[in-house]
């Protein structure tokens, strides 16, 4: 798997992923378990994509935000 997520995209995904995961954990504990687990899983997956710098949707669409020097 070659990286297809650039540094800016990685930062946005990581920030959003961690925020969603934290929000999901709070919602799961206090309000609604199913909604919280959904937010938690989406946030965790987004943070995982940012960590490995590879996105399956980008791969299917042929999109690449990673510069040649970053690969």
PQR file of N, CA, C, O and H, with PARSE charges and radii, in Angstrom:
ATOM      1  N   UNK A   1       0.836  -1.179   0.000 -0.4000 1.5000
ATOM      2  CA  UNK A   1       0.000   0.000   0.000 -0.0000 2.0000
ATOM      3  C   UNK A   1       0.879   1.240   0.000  0.5500 1.7000
ATOM      4  O   UNK A   1       1.632   1.489   0.942 -0.5500 1.4000
ATOM      5  N   UNK A   2       0.771   2.005  -1.067 -0.4000 1.5000
ATOM      6  CA  UNK A   2       1.495   3.271  -1.138 -0.0000 2.0000
ATOM      7  C   UNK A   2       0.631   4.360  -0.515  0.5500 1.7000
ATOM      8  O   UNK A   2      -0.587   4.355  -0.696 -0.5500 1.4000
ATOM      9  H   UNK A   2       0.160   1.802  -1.832  0.4000 1.0000
ATOM     10  N   UNK A   3       1.230   5.284   0.208 -0.4000 1.5000
ATOM     11  CA  UNK A   3       0.446   6.365   0.832 -0.0000 2.0000
ATOM     12  C   UNK A   3      -0.295   7.192  -0.217  0.5500 1.7000
ATOM     13  O   UNK A   3       0.267   7.534  -1.257 -0.5500 1.4000
ATOM     14  H   UNK A   3       2.220   5.288   0.355  0.4000 1.0000
ATOM     15  N   UNK A   4      -1.547   7.507   0.061 -0.4000 1.5000
ATOM     16  CA  UNK A   4      -2.302   8.383  -0.825 -0.0000 2.0000
ATOM     17  C   UNK A   4      -2.962   9.529  -0.050  0.5500 1.7000
ATOM     18  O   UNK A   4      -3.864  10.193  -0.560 -0.5500 1.4000
ATOM     19  H   UNK A   4      -2.003   7.229   0.906  0.4000 1.0000
ATOM     20  N   UNK A   5      -2.506   9.752   1.180 -0.4000 1.5000
ATOM     21  CA  UNK A   5      -3.015  10.840   2.010 -0.0000 2.0000
ATOM     22  C   UNK A   5      -1.848  11.770   2.334  0.5500 1.7000
ATOM     23  O   UNK A   5      -0.834  11.340   2.885 -0.5500 1.4000
ATOM     24  H   UNK A   5      -1.774   9.212   1.595  0.4000 1.0000
ATOM     25  N   UNK A   6      -2.001  13.045   1.988 -0.4000 1.5000
ATOM     26  CA  UNK A   6      -0.967  14.040   2.247 -0.0000 2.0000
ATOM     27  C   UNK A   6      -0.946  14.487   3.697  0.5500 1.7000
ATOM     28  O   UNK A   6      -1.776  14.068   4.504 -0.5500 1.4000
ATOM     29  H   UNK A   6      -2.824  13.395   1.540  0.4000 1.0000
ATOM     30  N   UNK A   7       0.007  15.337   4.013 -0.4000 1.5000
ATOM     31  CA  UNK A   7       0.204  15.778   5.397 -0.0000 2.0000
ATOM     32  C   UNK A   7      -0.986  16.593   5.906  0.5500 1.7000
ATOM     33  O   UNK A   7      -1.446  16.379   7.028 -0.5500 1.4000
ATOM     34  H   UNK A   7       0.681  15.677   3.358  0.4000 1.0000
ATOM     35  N   UNK A   8      -1.487  17.525   5.092 -0.4000 1.5000
ATOM     36  CA  UNK A   8      -2.640  18.333   5.515 -0.0000 2.0000
ATOM     37  C   UNK A   8      -3.863  17.454   5.711  0.5500 1.7000
ATOM     38  O   UNK A   8      -4.580  17.589   6.702 -0.5500 1.4000
ATOM     39  H   UNK A   8      -1.113  17.699   4.181  0.4000 1.0000
ATOM     40  N   UNK A   9      -4.100  16.555   4.764 -0.4000 1.5000
ATOM     41  CA  UNK A   9      -5.220  15.631   4.853 -0.0000 2.0000
ATOM     42  C   UNK A   9      -5.067  14.725   6.074  0.5500 1.7000
ATOM     43  O   UNK A   9      -6.050  14.413   6.746 -0.5500 1.4000
ATOM     44  H   UNK A   9      -3.518  16.446   3.959  0.4000 1.0000
ATOM     45  N   UNK A  10      -3.852  14.311   6.354 -0.4000 1.5000
ATOM     46  CA  UNK A  10      -3.575  13.465   7.509 -0.0000 2.0000
ATOM     47  C   UNK A  10      -3.910  14.202   8.810  0.5500 1.7000
ATOM     48  O   UNK A  10      -4.523  13.631   9.713 -0.5500 1.4000
ATOM     49  H   UNK A  10      -3.053  14.565   5.808  0.4000 1.0000
ATOM     50  N   UNK A  11      -3.508  15.461   8.898 -0.4000 1.5000
ATOM     51  CA  UNK A  11      -3.791  16.257  10.092 -0.0000 2.0000
ATOM     52  C   UNK A  11      -5.295  16.422  10.308  0.5500 1.7000
ATOM     53  O   UNK A  11      -5.788  16.283  11.428 -0.5500 1.4000
ATOM     54  H   UNK A  11      -3.010  15.924   8.165  0.4000 1.0000
ATOM     55  N   UNK A  12      -6.017  16.718   9.230 -0.4000 1.5000
ATOM     56  CA  UNK A  12      -7.468  16.897   9.330 -0.0000 2.0000
ATOM     57  C   UNK A  12      -8.148  15.602   9.751  0.5500 1.7000
ATOM     58  O   UNK A  12      -9.018  15.611  10.622 -0.5500 1.4000
ATOM     59  H   UNK A  12      -5.616  16.831   8.321  0.4000 1.0000
ATOM     60  N   UNK A  13      -7.755  14.484   9.137 -0.4000 1.5000
ATOM     61  CA  UNK A  13      -8.350  13.192   9.480 -0.0000 2.0000
ATOM     62  C   UNK A  13      -8.051  12.800  10.921  0.5500 1.7000
ATOM     63  O   UNK A  13      -8.926  12.287  11.618 -0.5500 1.4000
ATOM     64  H   UNK A  13      -7.049  14.476   8.429  0.4000 1.0000
ATOM     65  N   UNK A  14      -6.836  13.036  11.367 -0.4000 1.5000
ATOM     66  CA  UNK A  14      -6.474  12.676  12.734 -0.0000 2.0000
ATOM     67  C   UNK A  14      -7.250  13.532  13.735  0.5500 1.7000
ATOM     68  O   UNK A  14      -7.769  13.016  14.724 -0.5500 1.4000
ATOM     69  H   UNK A  14      -6.126  13.453  10.800  0.4000 1.0000
ATOM     70  N   UNK A  15      -7.327  14.823  13.481 -0.4000 1.5000
ATOM     71  CA  UNK A  15      -8.064  15.716  14.383 -0.0000 2.0000
ATOM     72  C   UNK A  15      -9.540  15.341  14.443  0.5500 1.7000
ATOM     73  O   UNK A  15     -10.121  15.226  15.522 -0.5500 1.4000
ATOM     74  H   UNK A  15      -6.905  15.242  12.677  0.4000 1.0000
ATOM     75  N   UNK A  16     -10.131  15.155  13.283 -0.4000 1.5000
ATOM     76  CA  UNK A  16     -11.541  14.786  13.221 -0.0000 2.0000
ATOM     77  C   UNK A  16     -11.770  13.413  13.841  0.5500 1.7000
ATOM     78  O   UNK A  16     -12.744  13.215  14.567 -0.5500 1.4000
ATOM     79  H   UNK A  16      -9.659  15.248  12.406  0.4000 1.0000
ATOM     80  N   UNK A  17     -10.888  12.474  13.561 -0.4000 1.5000
ATOM     81  CA  UNK A  17     -11.029  11.122  14.093 -0.0000 2.0000
ATOM     82  C   UNK A  17     -10.969  11.079  15.604  0.5500 1.7000
ATOM     83  O   UNK A  17     -11.794  10.423  16.241 -0.5500 1.4000
ATOM     84  H   UNK A  17     -10.097  12.635  12.971  0.4000 1.0000
ATOM     85  N   UNK A  18     -10.003  11.770  16.185 -0.4000 1.5000
ATOM     86  CA  UNK A  18      -9.884  11.774  17.638 -0.0000 2.0000
ATOM     87  C   UNK A  18     -11.051  12.492  18.294  0.5500 1.7000
ATOM     88  O   UNK A  18     -11.514  12.085  19.359 -0.5500 1.4000
ATOM     89  H   UNK A  18      -9.333  12.302  15.667  0.4000 1.0000
ATOM     90  N   UNK A  19     -11.528  13.561  17.663 -0.4000 1.5000
ATOM     91  CA  UNK A  19     -12.683  14.284  18.191 -0.0000 2.0000
ATOM     92  C   UNK A  19     -13.925  13.407  18.162  0.5500 1.7000
ATOM     93  O   UNK A  19     -14.658  13.329  19.148 -0.5500 1.4000
ATOM     94  H   UNK A  19     -11.152  13.892  16.798  0.4000 1.0000
ATOM     95  N   UNK A  20     -14.165  12.742  17.021 -0.4000 1.5000
ATOM     96  CA  UNK A  20     -15.328  11.856  16.911 -0.0000 2.0000
ATOM     97  C   UNK A  20     -15.244  10.680  17.873  0.5500 1.7000
ATOM     98  O   UNK A  20     -16.254  10.275  18.448 -0.5500 1.4000
ATOM     99  H   UNK A  20     -13.569  12.806  16.220  0.4000 1.0000
ATOM    100  N   UNK A  21     -14.050  10.130  18.050 -0.4000 1.5000
ATOM    101  CA  UNK A  21     -13.886   9.006  18.975 -0.0000 2.0000
ATOM    102  C   UNK A  21     -14.182   9.433  20.409  0.5500 1.7000
ATOM    103  O   UNK A  21     -14.848   8.707  21.147 -0.5500 1.4000
ATOM    104  H   UNK A  21     -13.230  10.459  17.582  0.4000 1.0000
ATOM    105  N   UNK A  22     -13.695  10.595  20.804 -0.4000 1.5000
ATOM    106  CA  UNK A  22     -13.961  11.093  22.157 -0.0000 2.0000
ATOM    107  C   UNK A  22     -15.440  11.393  22.345  0.5500 1.7000
ATOM    108  O   UNK A  22     -16.023  11.056  23.376 -0.5500 1.4000
ATOM    109  H   UNK A  22     -13.154  11.184  20.205  0.4000 1.0000
ATOM    110  N   UNK A  23     -16.042  12.025  21.351 -0.4000 1.5000
ATOM    111  CA  UNK A  23     -17.473  12.322  21.421 -0.0000 2.0000
ATOM    112  C   UNK A  23     -18.285  11.030  21.465  0.5500 1.7000
ATOM    113  O   UNK A  23     -19.254  10.919  22.217 -0.5500 1.4000
ATOM    114  H   UNK A  23     -15.568  12.298  20.513  0.4000 1.0000
ATOM    115  N   UNK A  24     -17.881  10.062  20.656 -0.4000 1.5000
ATOM    116  CA  UNK A  24     -18.575   8.771  20.651 -0.0000 2.0000
ATOM    117  C   UNK A  24     -18.498   8.070  21.989  0.5500 1.7000
ATOM    118  O   UNK A  24     -19.478   7.472  22.434 -0.5500 1.4000
ATOM    119  H   UNK A  24     -17.095  10.152  20.045  0.4000 1.0000
ATOM    120  N   UNK A  25     -17.347   8.134  22.634 -0.4000 1.5000
ATOM    121  CA  UNK A  25     -17.204   7.507  23.945 -0.0000 2.0000
ATOM    122  C   UNK A  25     -18.114   8.177  24.969  0.5500 1.7000
ATOM    123  O   UNK A  25     -18.736   7.504  25.790 -0.5500 1.4000
ATOM    124  H   UNK A  25     -16.551   8.619  22.272  0.4000 1.0000
ATOM    125  N   UNK A  26     -18.187   9.502  24.916 -0.4000 1.5000
ATOM    126  CA  UNK A  26     -19.069  10.219  25.849 -0.0000 2.0000
ATOM    127  C   UNK A  26     -20.537   9.905  25.588  0.5500 1.7000
ATOM    128  O   UNK A  26     -21.304   9.691  26.527 -0.5500 1.4000
ATOM    129  H   UNK A  26     -17.681  10.049  24.249  0.4000 1.0000
ATOM    130  N   UNK A  27     -20.927   9.876  24.327 -0.4000 1.5000
ATOM    131  CA  UNK A  27     -22.320   9.585  23.977 -0.0000 2.0000
ATOM    132  C   UNK A  27     -22.669   8.156  24.367  0.5500 1.7000
ATOM    133  O   UNK A  27     -23.760   7.909  24.880 -0.5500 1.4000
ATOM    134  H   UNK A  27     -20.304  10.049  23.564  0.4000 1.0000
ATOM    135  N   UNK A  28     -21.770   7.219  24.134 -0.4000 1.5000
ATOM    136  CA  UNK A  28     -22.028   5.820  24.458 -0.0000 2.0000
ATOM    137  C   UNK A  28     -22.227   5.621  25.959  0.5500 1.7000
ATOM    138  O   UNK A  28     -23.035   4.793  26.377 -0.5500 1.4000
ATOM    139  H   UNK A  28     -20.884   7.420  23.716  0.4000 1.0000
ATOM    140  N   UNK A  29     -21.494   6.375  26.761 -0.4000 1.5000
ATOM    141  CA  UNK A  29     -21.609   6.219  28.210 -0.0000 2.0000
ATOM    142  C   UNK A  29     -22.835   6.914  28.781  0.5500 1.7000
ATOM    143  O   UNK A  29     -23.404   6.444  29.765 -0.5500 1.4000
ATOM    144  H   UNK A  29     -20.837   7.048  26.421  0.4000 1.0000
ATOM    145  N   UNK A  30     -23.256   8.036  28.176 -0.4000 1.5000
ATOM    146  CA  UNK A  30     -24.281   8.856  28.811 -0.0000 2.0000
ATOM    147  C   UNK A  30     -25.645   8.872  28.117  0.5500 1.7000
ATOM    148  O   UNK A  30     -26.666   8.964  28.798 -0.5500 1.4000
ATOM    149  H   UNK A  30     -22.794   8.418  27.376  0.4000 1.0000
ATOM    150  N   UNK A  31     -25.692   8.786  26.794 -0.4000 1.5000
ATOM    151  CA  UNK A  31     -26.946   9.029  26.099 -0.0000 2.0000
ATOM    152  C   UNK A  31     -27.465   7.781  25.387  0.5500 1.7000
ATOM    153  O   UNK A  31     -28.498   7.225  25.761 -0.5500 1.4000
ATOM    154  H   UNK A  31     -24.862   8.711  26.241  0.4000 1.0000
ATOM    155  N   UNK A  32     -26.742   7.352  24.367 -0.4000 1.5000
ATOM    156  CA  UNK A  32     -27.224   6.273  23.520 -0.0000 2.0000
ATOM    157  C   UNK A  32     -26.052   5.400  23.111  0.5500 1.7000
ATOM    158  O   UNK A  32     -25.112   5.871  22.471 -0.5500 1.4000
ATOM    159  H   UNK A  32     -25.903   7.803  24.063  0.4000 1.0000
ATOM    160  N   UNK A  33     -26.107   4.153  23.473 -0.4000 1.5000
ATOM    161  CA  UNK A  33     -24.984   3.254  23.219 -0.0000 2.0000
ATOM    162  C   UNK A  33     -24.733   3.053  21.736  0.5500 1.7000
ATOM    163  O   UNK A  33     -23.582   3.097  21.301 -0.5500 1.4000
ATOM    164  H   UNK A  33     -26.871   3.770  23.993  0.4000 1.0000
ATOM    165  N   UNK A  34     -25.780   2.834  20.949 -0.4000 1.5000
ATOM    166  CA  UNK A  34     -25.604   2.548  19.530 -0.0000 2.0000
ATOM    167  C   UNK A  34     -25.022   3.743  18.777  0.5500 1.7000
ATOM    168  O   UNK A  34     -24.091   3.579  17.988 -0.5500 1.4000
ATOM    169  H   UNK A  34     -26.714   2.798  21.303  0.4000 1.0000
ATOM    170  N   UNK A  35     -25.547   4.915  19.007 -0.4000 1.5000
ATOM    171  CA  UNK A  35     -25.018   6.123  18.361 -0.0000 2.0000
ATOM    172  C   UNK A  35     -23.581   6.383  18.787  0.5500 1.7000
ATOM    173  O   UNK A  35     -22.744   6.754  17.964 -0.5500 1.4000
ATOM    174  H   UNK A  35     -26.303   5.048  19.648  0.4000 1.0000
ATOM    175  N   UNK A  36     -23.298   6.195  20.042 -0.4000 1.5000
ATOM    176  CA  UNK A  36     -21.954   6.409  20.547 -0.0000 2.0000
ATOM    177  C   UNK A  36     -20.955   5.442  19.941  0.5500 1.7000
ATOM    178  O   UNK A  36     -19.843   5.831  19.584 -0.5500 1.4000
ATOM    179  H   UNK A  36     -23.978   5.894  20.711  0.4000 1.0000
ATOM    180  N   UNK A  37     -21.348   4.183  19.824 -0.4000 1.5000
ATOM    181  CA  UNK A  37     -20.448   3.202  19.225 -0.0000 2.0000
ATOM    182  C   UNK A  37     -20.207   3.494  17.748  0.5500 1.7000
ATOM    183  O   UNK A  37     -19.110   3.264  17.240 -0.5500 1.4000
ATOM    184  H   UNK A  37     -22.252   3.867  20.114  0.4000 1.0000
ATOM    185  N   UNK A  38     -21.225   4.000  17.060 -0.4000 1.5000
ATOM    186  CA  UNK A  38     -21.051   4.382  15.658 -0.0000 2.0000
ATOM    187  C   UNK A  38     -20.040   5.512  15.528  0.5500 1.7000
ATOM    188  O   UNK A  38     -19.121   5.434  14.712 -0.5500 1.4000
ATOM    189  H   UNK A  38     -22.117   4.188  17.473  0.4000 1.0000
ATOM    190  N   UNK A  39     -20.205   6.562  16.327 -0.4000 1.5000
ATOM    191  CA  UNK A  39     -19.260   7.683  16.300 -0.0000 2.0000
ATOM    192  C   UNK A  39     -17.859   7.234  16.692  0.5500 1.7000
ATOM    193  O   UNK A  39     -16.874   7.668  16.095 -0.5500 1.4000
ATOM    194  H   UNK A  39     -20.952   6.625  16.990  0.4000 1.0000
ATOM    195  N   UNK A  40     -17.773   6.381  17.676 -0.4000 1.5000
ATOM    196  CA  UNK A  40     -16.483   5.869  18.123 -0.0000 2.0000
ATOM    197  C   UNK A  40     -15.793   5.075  17.018  0.5500 1.7000
ATOM    198  O   UNK A  40     -14.590   5.231  16.803 -0.5500 1.4000
ATOM    199  H   UNK A  40     -18.573   6.028  18.161  0.4000 1.0000
ATOM    200  N   UNK A  41     -16.535   4.236  16.324 -0.4000 1.5000
ATOM    201  CA  UNK A  41     -15.920   3.426  15.264 -0.0000 2.0000
ATOM    202  C   UNK A  41     -15.520   4.274  14.060  0.5500 1.7000
ATOM    203  O   UNK A  41     -14.465   4.039  13.471 -0.5500 1.4000
ATOM    204  H   UNK A  41     -17.511   4.110  16.499  0.4000 1.0000
ATOM    205  N   UNK A  42     -16.341   5.257  13.681 -0.4000 1.5000
ATOM    206  CA  UNK A  42     -15.992   6.147  12.567 -0.0000 2.0000
ATOM    207  C   UNK A  42     -14.752   6.965  12.922  0.5500 1.7000
ATOM    208  O   UNK A  42     -13.857   7.124  12.091 -0.5500 1.4000
ATOM    209  H   UNK A  42     -17.199   5.448  14.159  0.4000 1.0000
ATOM    210  N   UNK A  43     -14.694   7.473  14.123 -0.4000 1.5000
ATOM    211  CA  UNK A  43     -13.544   8.256  14.562 -0.0000 2.0000
ATOM    212  C   UNK A  43     -12.276   7.429  14.631  0.5500 1.7000
ATOM    213  O   UNK A  43     -11.205   7.894  14.239 -0.5500 1.4000
ATOM    214  H   UNK A  43     -15.421   7.343  14.798  0.4000 1.0000
ATOM    215  N   UNK A  44     -12.389   6.215  15.123 -0.4000 1.5000
ATOM    216  CA  UNK A  44     -11.226   5.333  15.202 -0.0000 2.0000
ATOM    217  C   UNK A  44     -10.719   4.969  13.811  0.5500 1.7000
ATOM    218  O   UNK A  44      -9.511   4.944  13.574 -0.5500 1.4000
ATOM    219  H   UNK A  44     -13.259   5.838  15.442  0.4000 1.0000
ATOM    220  N   UNK A  45     -11.638   4.689  12.895 -0.4000 1.5000
ATOM    221  CA  UNK A  45     -11.232   4.345  11.535 -0.0000 2.0000
ATOM    222  C   UNK A  45     -10.560   5.528  10.844  0.5500 1.7000
ATOM    223  O   UNK A  45      -9.585   5.347  10.115 -0.5500 1.4000
ATOM    224  H   UNK A  45     -12.619   4.709  13.088  0.4000 1.0000
ATOM    225  N   UNK A  46     -11.072   6.727  11.065 -0.4000 1.5000
ATOM    226  CA  UNK A  46     -10.471   7.919  10.476 -0.0000 2.0000
ATOM    227  C   UNK A  46      -9.064   8.149  11.037  0.5500 1.7000
ATOM    228  O   UNK A  46      -8.150   8.502  10.292 -0.5500 1.4000
ATOM    229  H   UNK A  46     -11.865   6.873  11.657  0.4000 1.0000
ATOM    230  N   UNK A  47      -8.889   7.953  12.327 -0.4000 1.5000
ATOM    231  CA  UNK A  47      -7.558   8.100  12.933 -0.0000 2.0000
ATOM    232  C   UNK A  47      -6.614   7.019  12.412  0.5500 1.7000
ATOM    233  O   UNK A  47      -5.429   7.280  12.209 -0.5500 1.4000
ATOM    234  H   UNK A  47      -9.631   7.666  12.933  0.4000 1.0000
ATOM    235  N   UNK A  48      -7.127   5.809  12.194 -0.4000 1.5000
ATOM    236  CA  UNK A  48      -6.304   4.731  11.633 -0.0000 2.0000
ATOM    237  C   UNK A  48      -5.835   5.089  10.225  0.5500 1.7000
ATOM    238  O   UNK A  48      -4.664   4.911   9.890 -0.5500 1.4000
ATOM    239  H   UNK A  48      -8.090   5.596  12.359  0.4000 1.0000
ATOM    240  N   UNK A  49      -6.760   5.596   9.398 -0.4000 1.5000
ATOM    241  CA  UNK A  49      -6.393   6.004   8.041 -0.0000 2.0000
ATOM    242  C   UNK A  49      -5.318   7.090   8.066  0.5500 1.7000
ATOM    243  O   UNK A  49      -4.396   7.073   7.251 -0.5500 1.4000
ATOM    244  H   UNK A  49      -7.711   5.741   9.670  0.4000 1.0000
ATOM    245  N   UNK A  50      -5.435   8.021   8.990 -0.4000 1.5000
ATOM    246  CA  UNK A  50      -4.435   9.083   9.098 -0.0000 2.0000
ATOM    247  C   UNK A  50      -3.081   8.514   9.528  0.5500 1.7000
ATOM    248  O   UNK A  50      -2.036   8.989   9.084 -0.5500 1.4000
ATOM    249  H   UNK A  50      -6.184   8.035   9.652  0.4000 1.0000
ATOM    250  N   UNK A  51      -3.102   7.512  10.379 -0.4000 1.5000
ATOM    251  CA  UNK A  51      -1.858   6.915  10.857 -0.0000 2.0000
ATOM    252  C   UNK A  51      -1.126   6.173   9.746  0.5500 1.7000
ATOM    253  O   UNK A  51       0.087   6.322   9.595 -0.5500 1.4000
ATOM    254  H   UNK A  51      -3.951   7.126  10.740  0.4000 1.0000
ATOM    255  N   UNK A  52      -1.856   5.374   8.967 -0.4000 1.5000
ATOM    256  CA  UNK A  52      -1.214   4.596   7.897 -0.0000 2.0000
ATOM    257  C   UNK A  52      -1.123   5.373   6.597  0.5500 1.7000
ATOM    258  O   UNK A  52      -0.456   4.936   5.659 -0.5500 1.4000
ATOM    259  H   UNK A  52      -2.841   5.253   9.090  0.4000 1.0000
ATOM    260  N   UNK A  53      -1.796   6.538   6.529 -0.4000 1.5000
ATOM    261  CA  UNK A  53      -1.773   7.436   5.364 -0.0000 2.0000
ATOM    262  C   UNK A  53      -2.272   6.764   4.086  0.5500 1.7000
ATOM    263  O   UNK A  53      -1.753   7.013   2.998 -0.5500 1.4000
ATOM    264  H   UNK A  53      -2.338   6.892   7.291  0.4000 1.0000
ATOM    265  N   UNK A  54      -3.276   5.916   4.230 -0.4000 1.5000
ATOM    266  CA  UNK A  54      -3.859   5.243   3.079 -0.0000 2.0000
ATOM    267  C   UNK A  54      -5.370   5.180   3.255  0.5500 1.7000
ATOM    268  O   UNK A  54      -5.868   4.794   4.312 -0.5500 1.4000
ATOM    269  H   UNK A  54      -3.698   5.713   5.114  0.4000 1.0000
ATOM    270  N   UNK A  55      -6.099   5.567   2.194 -0.4000 1.5000
ATOM    271  CA  UNK A  55      -7.554   5.592   2.227 -0.0000 2.0000
ATOM    272  C   UNK A  55      -8.094   4.715   1.099  0.5500 1.7000
ATOM    273  O   UNK A  55      -7.719   4.884  -0.061 -0.5500 1.4000
ATOM    274  H   UNK A  55      -5.694   5.881   1.335  0.4000 1.0000
ATOM    275  N   UNK A  56      -8.968   3.788   1.446 -0.4000 1.5000
ATOM    276  CA  UNK A  56      -9.524   2.877   0.451 -0.0000 2.0000
ATOM    277  C   UNK A  56     -10.405   3.617  -0.550  0.5500 1.7000
ATOM    278  O   UNK A  56     -10.419   3.260  -1.728 -0.5500 1.4000
ATOM    279  H   UNK A  56      -9.272   3.652   2.389  0.4000 1.0000
ATOM    280  N   UNK A  57     -11.133   4.631  -0.118 -0.4000 1.5000
ATOM    281  CA  UNK A  57     -11.989   5.400  -1.026 -0.0000 2.0000
ATOM    282  C   UNK A  57     -11.136   6.177  -2.023  0.5500 1.7000
ATOM    283  O   UNK A  57     -11.451   6.220  -3.213 -0.5500 1.4000
ATOM    284  H   UNK A  57     -11.121   4.922   0.839  0.4000 1.0000
ATOM    285  N   UNK A  58     -10.065   6.787  -1.544 -0.4000 1.5000
ATOM    286  CA  UNK A  58      -9.140   7.476  -2.448 -0.0000 2.0000
ATOM    287  C   UNK A  58      -8.563   6.501  -3.464  0.5500 1.7000
ATOM    288  O   UNK A  58      -8.417   6.835  -4.640 -0.5500 1.4000
ATOM    289  H   UNK A  58      -9.809   6.752  -0.577  0.4000 1.0000
ATOM    290  N   UNK A  59      -8.238   5.305  -3.012 -0.4000 1.5000
ATOM    291  CA  UNK A  59      -7.680   4.282  -3.905 -0.0000 2.0000
ATOM    292  C   UNK A  59      -8.680   3.920  -5.005  0.5500 1.7000
ATOM    293  O   UNK A  59      -8.308   3.816  -6.174 -0.5500 1.4000
ATOM    294  H   UNK A  59      -8.357   5.034  -2.057  0.4000 1.0000
ATOM    295  N   UNK A  60      -9.934   3.732  -4.635 -0.4000 1.5000
ATOM    296  CA  UNK A  60     -10.971   3.384  -5.613 -0.0000 2.0000
ATOM    297  C   UNK A  60     -11.232   4.513  -6.602  0.5500 1.7000
ATOM    298  O   UNK A  60     -11.510   4.267  -7.776 -0.5500 1.4000
ATOM    299  H   UNK A  60     -10.236   3.817  -3.686  0.4000 1.0000
ATOM    300  N   UNK A  61     -11.142   5.750  -6.123 -0.4000 1.5000
ATOM    301  CA  UNK A  61     -11.384   6.907  -6.991 -0.0000 2.0000
ATOM    302  C   UNK A  61     -10.134   7.351  -7.749  0.5500 1.7000
ATOM    303  O   UNK A  61     -10.220   8.189  -8.647 -0.5500 1.4000
ATOM    304  H   UNK A  61     -10.917   5.950  -5.170  0.4000 1.0000
ATOM    305  N   UNK A  62      -8.987   6.804  -7.400 -0.4000 1.5000
ATOM    306  CA  UNK A  62      -7.736   7.194  -8.047 -0.0000 2.0000
ATOM    307  C   UNK A  62      -7.222   8.544  -7.583  0.5500 1.7000
ATOM    308  O   UNK A  62      -6.433   9.182  -8.280 -0.5500 1.4000
ATOM    309  H   UNK A  62      -8.916   6.123  -6.671  0.4000 1.0000
ATOM    310  N   UNK A  63      -7.658   8.982  -6.422 -0.4000 1.5000
ATOM    311  CA  UNK A  63      -7.247  10.273  -5.878 -0.0000 2.0000
ATOM    312  C   UNK A  63      -6.003  10.100  -5.014  0.5500 1.7000
ATOM    313  O   UNK A  63      -5.835   9.080  -4.346 -0.5500 1.4000
ATOM    314  H   UNK A  63      -8.299   8.463  -5.855  0.4000 1.0000
ATOM    315  N   UNK A  64      -5.140  11.105  -5.035 -0.4000 1.5000
ATOM    316  CA  UNK A  64      -3.914  11.054  -4.243 -0.0000 2.0000
ATOM    317  C   UNK A  64      -3.573  12.476  -3.805  0.5500 1.7000
ATOM    318  O   UNK A  64      -3.294  13.333  -4.645 -0.5500 1.4000
ATOM    319  H   UNK A  64      -5.277  11.934  -5.578  0.4000 1.0000
ATOM    320  N   UNK A  65      -3.593  12.731  -2.498 -0.4000 1.5000
ATOM    321  CA  UNK A  65      -3.234  14.057  -1.988 -0.0000 2.0000
ATOM    322  C   UNK A  65      -1.807  14.081  -1.460  0.5500 1.7000
ATOM    323  O   UNK A  65      -1.351  15.098  -0.936 -0.5500 1.4000
ATOM    324  H   UNK A  65      -3.819  12.035  -1.817  0.4000 1.0000
ATOM    325  N   UNK A  66      -1.111  12.976  -1.597 -0.4000 1.5000
ATOM    326  CA  UNK A  66       0.263  12.855  -1.124 -0.0000 2.0000
ATOM    327  C   UNK A  66       1.226  13.320  -2.205  0.5500 1.7000
ATOM    328  O   UNK A  66       1.169  12.841  -3.337 -0.5500 1.4000
ATOM    329  H   UNK A  66      -1.481  12.150  -2.023  0.4000 1.0000
ATOM    330  N   UNK A  67       2.107  14.248  -1.864 -0.4000 1.5000
ATOM    331  CA  UNK A  67       3.121  14.715  -2.805 -0.0000 2.0000
ATOM    332  C   UNK A  67       4.164  13.626  -3.005  0.5500 1.7000
ATOM    333  O   UNK A  67       4.313  12.743  -2.160 -0.5500 1.4000
ATOM    334  H   UNK A  67       2.154  14.637  -0.944  0.4000 1.0000
ATOM    335  N   UNK A  68       4.880  13.683  -4.106 -0.4000 1.5000
ATOM    336  CA  UNK A  68       5.885  12.682  -4.426 -0.0000 2.0000
ATOM    337  C   UNK A  68       6.978  12.627  -3.362  0.5500 1.7000
ATOM    338  O   UNK A  68       7.482  11.548  -3.051 -0.5500 1.4000
ATOM    339  H   UNK A  68       4.759  14.400  -4.793  0.4000 1.0000
ATOM    340  N   UNK A  69       7.347  13.765  -2.807 -0.4000 1.5000
ATOM    341  CA  UNK A  69       8.415  13.806  -1.806 -0.0000 2.0000
ATOM    342  C   UNK A  69       7.983  13.187  -0.476  0.5500 1.7000
ATOM    343  O   UNK A  69       8.835  12.805   0.327 -0.5500 1.4000
ATOM    344  H   UNK A  69       6.939  14.642  -3.060  0.4000 1.0000
ATOM    345  N   UNK A  70       6.658  13.081  -0.226 -0.4000 1.5000
ATOM    346  CA  UNK A  70       6.148  12.529   1.026 -0.0000 2.0000
ATOM    347  C   UNK A  70       6.060  11.019   0.988  0.5500 1.7000
ATOM    348  O   UNK A  70       5.972  10.381   2.036 -0.5500 1.4000
ATOM    349  H   UNK A  70       5.966  13.392  -0.877  0.4000 1.0000
ATOM    350  N   UNK A  71       6.083  10.440  -0.190 -0.4000 1.5000
ATOM    351  CA  UNK A  71       5.928   8.992  -0.303 -0.0000 2.0000
ATOM    352  C   UNK A  71       7.209   8.350   0.072  0.5500 1.7000
ATOM    353  O   UNK A  71       7.314   7.123   0.050 -0.5500 1.4000
ATOM    354  H   UNK A  71       6.155  10.959  -1.041  0.4000 1.0000
TER
END
